[in-house]
């Protein structure tokens, strides 16, 4: 194509977009694999042809040029609008349209065209962000922190849009990875959690997301601190996000859980002096034993999954590999997208947490609140979780807990699985030996309900069975 011809002066005409379109519609697989979306293109004809190609490949699995482009040339209203674009041809039939697009066909690889298109799109988007930021900085009602979060999300969105990750891959793309997989050591056991998942599933591998839900003061945090301490004891490294309480208080709870100490007495300093001195010895031992394996984020303004991701990769650059991410608790978290309202933000968090877990290869744990209803644990269901019905589809495990004191001031603690993608377990697990003051959960002594085998066999026998461990 002559780069000096008069049509190159047309503001609607873009040779790069048309070259990309000519290249990509040669192969339906290329249409599925490309990182480019219709929003990245600026040429109207290229946008239209490419959008038709994507639509038909998604619907039929293949793009047949003559059949699928006939929709375009048969639309007289659309063709009338295209006449104003002054392309160097008049669209009257599919054959002429294909011939025109094919004049842009070149030997350049698609990847180089993708890079150029994304580079152009990103630069234009950055200019828009700059202009919007200039305007927002003049608005004194907007806090600097809110602007940082808003524009951090905008920049992250651009980064995601230029990612090298493809949406689909072929067997040829991944077959070389299979040698590494086959030659690697077999996974004998999953990393443990310190709670009942270990008995049900033999531990929990990454990526995965697990939520502990319950009413206020029911023991949600107790479960999270037991998971954190168990991870530390088996040599894993954790990133612990605390939103409700200061970092030093969270660490104090963790030390007491780790060594089975009376947190309440130490926190209120009602313990004897020698007990406080003993606590400090344990604290020093904890610091030595868990050196470079526990990191606490303290943010009373709320954390989002993108914050955890940022910390994860910053630490990875420093040679620190995080294994588990724990956040106490979900309802104070924020969505990665600051434009969402509170309810939509809560609904988005389980999706973003799953993406965080997958991207970082970590196990994600968090707690979430139940409506304060007068319900027994046996009757609690997914609808009792505040505004987070998406959680049952996104999480690996969803646990409900119920901890309370009886008339004799004895603390009782029970746990059950709620419907999720791992919903076959219908048991209720009772922790009869529990130290509430030390945040400590010991091994459950009684398991009641239907076993996995009963559940899978669809047994009609509803009688409760008891299993002693």
C-alpha positions in Angstrom: 0.0 0.0 0.0 1.4 3.4 -1.0 1.9 5.3 2.3 1.8 8.6 0.4 -1.6 8.2 -1.1 -4.3 10.7 -0.2 -6.3 8.4 2.0 -3.6 8.3 4.6 -4.6 11.9 5.5 -8.1 10.7 6.5 -8.4 10.8 10.3 -10.4 7.6 10.3 -7.9 5.6 8.3 -5.4 3.7 10.3 -3.0 1.3 8.5 -1.8 -0.5 11.6 -5.3 -1.5 12.6 -6.1 -2.7 9.1 -2.9 -4.7 9.0 -3.7 -6.3 12.3 -7.3 -7.1 11.1 -6.1 -8.6 7.9 -3.6 -10.8 9.8 -5.8 -12.0 12.6 -8.9 -12.9 10.6 -6.8 -15.5 8.7 -7.1 -17.8 11.7 -10.0 -18.3 14.2 -7.4 -19.4 16.8 -5.6 -16.1 16.4 -8.9 -14.3 17.1 -9.3 -16.2 20.3 -5.7 -15.9 21.5 -5.0 -12.2 20.8 -4.6 -9.7 23.6 -6.3 -7.0 21.5 -9.9 -6.1 22.1 -12.1 -3.9 19.9 -11.6 -1.0 22.3 -7.9 -1.0 21.5 -8.5 -0.2 17.8 -9.3 3.2 16.3 -10.0 2.5 12.7 -13.8 2.2 12.3 -13.7 -0.5 9.6 -11.1 -2.5 11.5 -13.2 -2.3 14.7 -16.3 -3.5 12.9 -14.7 -6.4 11.1 -12.8 -7.5 14.2 -15.9 -7.3 16.4 -17.8 -9.4 13.9 -15.0 -11.9 13.9 -14.8 -12.2 17.7 -18.6 -12.5 17.9 -18.9 -15.3 15.4 -15.9 -17.2 16.7 -17.4 -17.1 20.2 -20.8 -18.2 19.0 -19.7 -20.8 16.3 -16.1 -21.5 17.1 -14.9 -20.4 13.7 -14.9 -17.3 11.5 -15.8 -17.7 7.9 -15.0 -14.5 6.1 -17.5 -14.5 3.3 -20.4 -15.8 5.3 -19.8 -13.7 8.4 -18.9 -10.4 6.7 -22.1 -10.6 4.7 -23.9 -9.1 7.7 -21.9 -6.0 7.2 -22.5 -5.4 3.5 -26.2 -6.2 3.8 -26.7 -3.4 6.3 -27.6 -0.4 4.1 -27.9 2.0 7.0 -24.4 1.0 8.3 -23.0 1.4 4.7 -24.4 4.8 4.4 -22.6 5.9 7.5 -19.3 4.4 6.2 -19.5 6.5 3.1 -18.6 9.5 5.3 -15.4 7.8 6.3 -13.9 8.2 2.8 -12.3 4.8 2.5 -10.5 4.2 -0.8 -13.3 1.9 -2.0 -17.1 1.6 -1.8 -18.4 -1.4 0.1 -20.9 -3.2 -2.1 -20.1 -6.8 -1.7 -18.1 -9.1 0.6 -15.5 -10.1 -2.1 -14.5 -6.5 -2.6 -14.3 -5.9 1.1 -12.1 -8.9 1.7 -9.9 -7.9 -1.2 -9.4 -4.4 0.3 -8.6 -5.8 3.7 -6.1 -8.3 2.2 -4.1 -5.5 0.6 -2.9 -4.8 4.1 -1.7 -8.4 4.7 1.9 -8.4 5.7 4.5 -10.9 7.0 4.9 -9.2 10.3 4.0 -11.4 13.3 0.8 -10.6 15.2 2.7 -10.1 18.4 4.6 -7.1 17.0 1.3 -5.5 15.9 -0.3 -6.2 19.2 2.6 -4.5 21.0 2.3 -1.4 18.8 -1.5 -1.2 19.2 -1.3 -1.6 23.0 1.5 0.9 23.2 -0.6 3.5 21.3 -3.7 2.7 23.4 -1.9 2.9 26.7 -0.2 6.2 25.8 -3.6 7.7 24.9 -5.1 6.4 28.1 -2.3 7.8 30.2 -3.0 11.2 28.6 -6.6 10.9 29.6 -5.6 9.9 33.2 -3.2 12.8 33.4 -6.0 15.3 32.3 -8.5 13.8 34.8 -5.9 13.9 37.6 -5.1 17.5 36.9 -8.8 18.3 37.2 -9.3 16.2 40.4 -6.2 17.7 42.1 -7.9 21.1 42.0 -10.9 19.7 43.9 -10.2 20.3 47.5 -13.0 18.0 48.7 -11.2 14.9 47.4 -8.6 13.5 49.8 -5.1 12.6 48.5 -5.6 9.0 49.7 -8.8 8.6 47.8 -7.1 10.0 44.6 -4.2 7.6 45.1 -6.5 4.7 45.3 -8.6 5.8 42.4 -5.7 6.5 40.0 -3.8 3.4 41.2 -6.7 1.4 40.1 -6.8 3.2 36.8 -3.1 2.5 36.2 -3.4 -1.1 37.3 -6.2 -1.5 34.8 -3.9 -0.4 32.1 -1.2 -2.7 33.3 -3.6 -5.6 33.2 -4.8 -4.6 29.7 -1.2 -4.8 28.4 -0.5 -8.1 30.2 1.3 -10.8 28.2 -1.1 -13.4 29.6 -3.3 -14.9 27.0 -6.9 -15.9 27.6 -6.5 -19.3 26.1 -3.6 -21.5 25.2 -3.2 -24.6 23.0 -1.7 -27.9 24.0 1.4 -26.8 22.0 1.8 -23.8 24.3 1.9 -25.8 27.5 3.2 -29.3 26.6 6.8 -28.3 27.4 5.6 -27.6 31.0 4.4 -31.1 31.4 8.0 -32.5 31.6 8.7 -30.3 34.6 5.4 -31.5 36.2 6.0 -35.2 35.6 9.6 -35.0 36.8 8.8 -33.0 40.0 8.3 -34.8 43.3 4.8 -36.2 44.0 2.6 -34.2 46.4 2.0 -36.5 49.3 0.1 -34.2 51.5 -1.4 -30.7 51.4 -0.1 -28.0 53.8 -2.2 -28.1 56.9 -4.4 -25.3 58.3 -4.8 -26.2 62.0 -8.6 -26.4 61.7 -11.0 -29.1 60.6 -10.1 -28.8 56.8 -7.1 -31.0 57.7 -9.3 -33.9 58.7 -11.8 -33.5 55.8 -9.4 -32.7 52.9 -6.0 -33.7 54.2 -5.0 -30.0 54.3 -5.4 -27.3 51.8 -3.2 -26.5 48.8 -2.7 -23.2 46.9 -4.3 -21.4 45.2 -7.4 -21.5 47.3 -9.7 -19.1 49.3 -11.3 -20.0 52.6 -13.7 -17.8 54.6 -14.8 -18.2 58.2 -18.1 -16.7 58.9 -20.1 -16.2 62.1 -22.0 -13.8 64.3 -20.2 -11.1 66.3 -18.0 -12.6 69.1 -18.6 -16.1 67.7 -14.9 -17.0 67.3 -14.1 -16.0 63.6 -10.8 -14.5 64.5 -9.9 -17.5 66.7 -10.0 -19.7 63.6 -7.9 -17.2 61.6 -5.2 -16.9 64.3 -5.0 -20.7 64.6 -4.5 -20.9 60.8 -1.8 -18.3 61.0 0.0 -20.0 63.9 -0.2 -23.4 62.2 1.3 -22.0 59.0 4.2 -20.5 61.0 4.7 -23.8 62.8 5.0 -25.8 59.6 7.5 -23.3 58.1 5.2 -21.2 55.9 5.5 -17.4 55.5 2.4 -15.3 56.1 1.1 -11.9 55.2 -1.5 -10.9 57.8 -3.8 -7.9 57.2 -5.4 -6.3 60.2 -8.0 -3.6 59.8 -10.0 -3.5 63.0 -7.1 -3.7 65.5 -3.5 -2.3 65.6 -0.6 -4.5 64.4 0.8 -4.8 67.9 -2.5 -6.2 69.2 -2.8 -8.7 66.4 0.8 -9.8 67.1 0.0 -10.2 70.8 -3.0 -12.4 69.9 -0.8 -14.5 67.7 1.9 -15.0 70.3 -0.7 -16.1 72.9 -2.3 -18.5 70.4 1.1 -19.8 69.4 2.2 -20.6 73.0 -1.3 -21.1 74.6 -1.0 -18.0 76.8 -3.8 -16.0 78.4 -4.3 -13.1 75.9 -7.0 -11.4 77.9 -4.8 -11.1 81.1 -1.8 -10.0 79.1 -3.6 -7.5 77.0 -5.3 -5.9 80.0 -2.1 -6.4 82.1 -4.1 -8.1 84.9 -1.6 -11.0 84.9 1.0 -11.3 87.6 4.3 -9.6 87.1 6.1 -12.9 86.7 3.5 -13.9 84.1 4.1 -10.7 82.1 7.9 -11.3 82.2 7.3 -14.9 81.1 5.2 -13.5 78.2 8.1 -11.3 77.1 10.4 -14.4 77.0 7.8 -16.1 74.8 7.5 -13.0 72.6 11.3 -13.0 72.1 11.3 -16.7 71.3 8.4 -16.1 68.8 10.4 -13.4 67.1 13.4 -15.7 66.7 11.4 -18.8 65.7 9.3 -17.0 63.1 12.0 -14.6 61.9 11.3 -13.3 58.4 8.2 -15.4 58.1 5.4 -13.1 59.4 4.5 -9.7 58.1 1.6 -7.6 59.4 -0.2 -4.9 57.4 -2.1 -2.4 59.6 -4.6 -0.2 57.8 -7.6 1.2 59.5 -8.9 2.7 56.2 -9.4 -0.8 54.7 -7.4 -3.1 52.5 -8.2 -4.3 49.0 -6.8 -7.4 47.3 -4.7 -5.2 45.1 -2.9 -3.9 48.2 -2.1 -7.5 49.2 -0.9 -8.2 45.7 1.4 -5.1 45.7 2.9 -6.1 49.1 3.3 -9.7 47.8 5.4 -8.7 44.7 7.4 -6.0 46.6 8.4 -8.7 49.1 9.1 -11.2 46.3 11.6 -8.7 44.8 13.3 -8.7 48.2 13.6 -12.5 48.1 10.7 -13.2 50.5 8.0 -15.7 49.2 4.6 -15.3 50.9 2.7 -18.6 51.2 -0.5 -17.6 53.0 -2.5 -14.3 53.0 -4.8 -13.7 55.9 -7.2 -10.8 56.4 -9.3 -10.0 59.5 -11.9 -9.3 58.2 -13.7 -9.2 54.8 -16.5 -6.7 55.4 -14.0 -3.9 56.1 -12.1 -4.7 52.9 -12.5 -2.6 49.8 -12.9 -3.6 46.2 -10.0 -3.1 43.8 -12.4 -0.8 41.9 -12.9 2.4 44.0 -15.9 3.4 41.8 -18.1 0.6 43.1 -20.7 1.4 45.9 -20.4 -0.5 49.2 -22.7 -3.4 48.2 -21.2 -4.0 44.8 -17.8 -3.7 46.4 -18.6 -6.5 48.9 -19.9 -8.7 46.1 -16.7 -8.1 44.1 -14.3 -9.0 46.9 -14.6 -12.9 46.7 -13.9 -12.7 42.9 -10.9 -10.4 43.5 -9.6 -12.7 46.3 -9.8 -15.7 44.1 -7.8 -13.8 41.4 -5.3 -12.7 44.1 -4.8 -16.3 45.2 -4.3 -17.6 41.7 -2.0 -14.8 40.7 0.3 -15.1 43.7 0.0 -18.9 44.2 -1.1 -18.4 47.9 -3.8 -19.6 50.2 -6.1 -16.7 51.1 -8.1 -16.8 54.4 -10.5 -14.2 55.7 -13.5 -13.8 58.1 -16.9 -12.4 57.2 -19.9 -11.5 59.3 -23.4 -13.1 59.5 -26.6 -11.3 60.1 -27.3 -11.1 63.8 -30.1 -13.6 63.8 -31.2 -16.0 66.5 -30.2 -19.1 64.5 -28.5 -22.3 65.6 -25.4 -23.2 63.6 -27.3 -26.1 62.1 -29.7 -23.6 60.4 -27.1 -21.1 59.1 -26.9 -20.9 55.3 -25.3 -18.8 52.6 -28.1 -16.2 52.7 -27.1 -15.3 56.2 -23.8 -13.7 55.1 -23.9 -10.0 54.6 -24.3 -9.0 51.0 -21.8 -11.7 49.8 -23.8 -14.4 48.0 -21.0 -14.5 45.3 -18.8 -16.0 48.0 -20.2 -19.6 47.7 -19.3 -19.7 44.0 -15.8 -18.2 44.4 -14.4 -19.7 47.6 -12.7 -23.1 48.1 -14.1 -23.6 51.6 -16.8 -21.7 53.5 -16.9 -22.4 57.2 -19.5 -21.2 59.7 -18.5 -21.0 63.4 -20.5 -20.6 66.6 -18.8 -19.9 69.9 -20.6 -19.0 73.1 -20.5 -19.3 76.8 -23.1 -21.3 78.7 -24.6 -20.6 82.1 -21.5 -22.2 83.7 -19.2 -19.8 81.8 -17.8 -22.7 79.7 -17.0 -21.7 76.1 -18.4 -24.0 73.5 -17.2 -23.9 69.9 -18.7 -25.6 66.8 -17.8 -25.4 63.1 -19.6 -26.6 59.9 -19.1 -26.3 56.1 -21.5 -24.1 54.2 -22.4 -24.7 50.5 -19.4 -23.8 48.3 -17.5 -25.5 45.5 -16.4 -28.1 48.2 -19.9 -28.6 49.7 -20.1 -32.3 50.1 -19.3 -32.3 53.9 -22.4 -32.1 56.0 -20.9 -32.6 59.4 -20.9 -30.3 62.4 -17.5 -30.4 64.3 -17.4 -29.7 68.0 -14.4 -28.4 69.8 -15.0 -29.4 73.4 -11.5 -28.5 74.6 -10.9 -24.9 73.8 -9.1 -22.0 75.5 -10.9 -18.8 74.6 -8.5 -16.7 76.6 -5.5 -17.9 74.5 -7.4 -17.9 71.1 -6.5 -21.6 71.0 -8.4 -24.3 69.2 -7.3 -27.9 70.0 -8.2 -31.0 68.1 -12.0 -31.5 67.8 -13.1 -34.4 69.9 -16.5 -35.1 68.4 -17.8 -35.0 64.8 -21.5 -35.2 64.3 -23.7 -35.5 61.2 -23.4 -37.4 57.9 -20.1 -38.6 56.7 -18.7 -38.1 53.3 -19.6 -41.6 52.3 -23.1 -41.2 53.5 -23.4 -37.9 51.5 -22.1 -39.4 48.3 -24.3 -42.5 48.6 -27.5 -40.3 48.9 -28.5 -42.3 51.9 -32.0 -41.8 53.2 -30.9 -42.5 56.7 -31.1 -39.1 58.5 -30.1 -40.3 61.9 -27.2 -38.5 63.4 -23.9 -40.5 63.5 -21.1 -39.8 66.0 -17.5 -40.3 65.2 -14.8 -40.3 67.9 -11.4 -39.2 66.8 
